[in-house]
Amino acid sequence: MAAAKKKKGKRKVEVVHLVCEETGDYNYTIRRRSGGEKLKLKKYSPRLRRHTLHVEKKK
């Protein structure tokens, strides 16, 4: 008997940028699957030399 193969739905991986909320600089680039909520992370901002909130934006 042949085993039934299930095809998984492929979700595309997209390139998104993490933008500093205070300066508006594009400091980080990440690859992530599409869908879901926008990321909000505390990351280091080189211009301000401290950690600030960064949000996900597509370029």
N, C-alpha and C positions, 0 to 999 in steps of 0.2 A: 504494500500500500504506500502510496506517495503521501508524504506529510504535507499538509496544507500550509503554505507560507503566507504570513500576514505582512502586508506592506504597511510600514509606518509612514504617517504623513510627515513629509519633510517640511520643517519650518526654515525659512531663509535666515541666514546670518547676515546682519547688516552692521555697517560701521557707524557708530554714533560718537559724538563729542561731548565731553563733560565741560561745561562752561561755568566759570566762577560767577556767582550772583552779584558780588560786589564790584568787580572790575570789568566783567564781560569778556574776559580772556578765554580762549580755547586752550586749556592747559593739558587735557588728557583725551586720548582717542581709545575707544574700546570696541571690540566686536561682540555683539550679543544677538540672540534670537529675537525676531520681531514679535510684537505682541506684549501684553503685560503693561504694568504701570511704568511711568518714567522714573528713572533712577534719581535719587537725591542722596548724595554722599558728602561727607566732610573730607576734603582732600587738601593738600598743601598748595597754596598759591605763591609762586615765586616772587611776584611783584609786591605783595603785601608781607611776605615772609612769615606767614602763619596759616593755620588751617581755616578754611572757609567752606561754606556750603556750595557744592557744585551740582548743577542739574543737567540732565540729558537733553541734547538738542541734535537734530539731524541737520547736516549741512546742505 
